[in-house]
Amino acid sequence: MHKSAGITVFATVASLVSSAPLEARTPPGPFPVNFNLQVSATQHPSQFAGQYIYSYHTGAGAGIAAASSFQSDAMLANLQSVNQVWEVAFSPSGTTDSWFLNLDYSSTITGTAIATIGASNPPDVSGFYMTDSGLRWGDASFVNWAVCDGSYGVPQLFAIVDASAILPTTCETINLVTVSASS
């Protein structure tokens, strides 16, 4: 191993150890094969609690992760292992294709990343896992999820990636929990 590679590995491990306290992670199995992601409130009252995650179409094969009150809008989801790293895959109705949860750092809300679900985004983001509080991302910058009244006129999902982020009043910090899929 080259010295620089060893330093990089050490730095990565050190950053993981020094990050937020560890939450108990659910092992990859047993896990529901198919589930819906649902918003769970971390504050009360919540205008977004109980809403389901789906892809809101924004262009050719592209979509933002959005929230809807209707379970019929929810997309089937599952955790897929690619090279022993977990990704969240969604299945659009009537297809066997996988659309992956991705995070886009071009957000206009400082300290957040836009969550996207679309055919055009390869699975650039991986390392997802489940805890008692729901879906988490293994990146050291990840704090939690937020839903905001977005620019598309639908509640929009964001990842909070900076502990000092100040969210607009139209946003709520939330957890994403799994619920059994209706189909």
Protein Blocks (a to p, Z undefined) as FASTA:
>chain_A
ZZklmmmmmmmmmmmmmmccddddddfbdcdfbdcdddddfbdcdfkgoiacddddfbeh
iacddddfblklpccdddddeehiacdddddehiabdcdddddfkbfbghiacddddfkl
ccfbghiacdfkbccdfbfklnbdcddddfkopacddddfbfkbccdfkbccdddddddd
fZZ
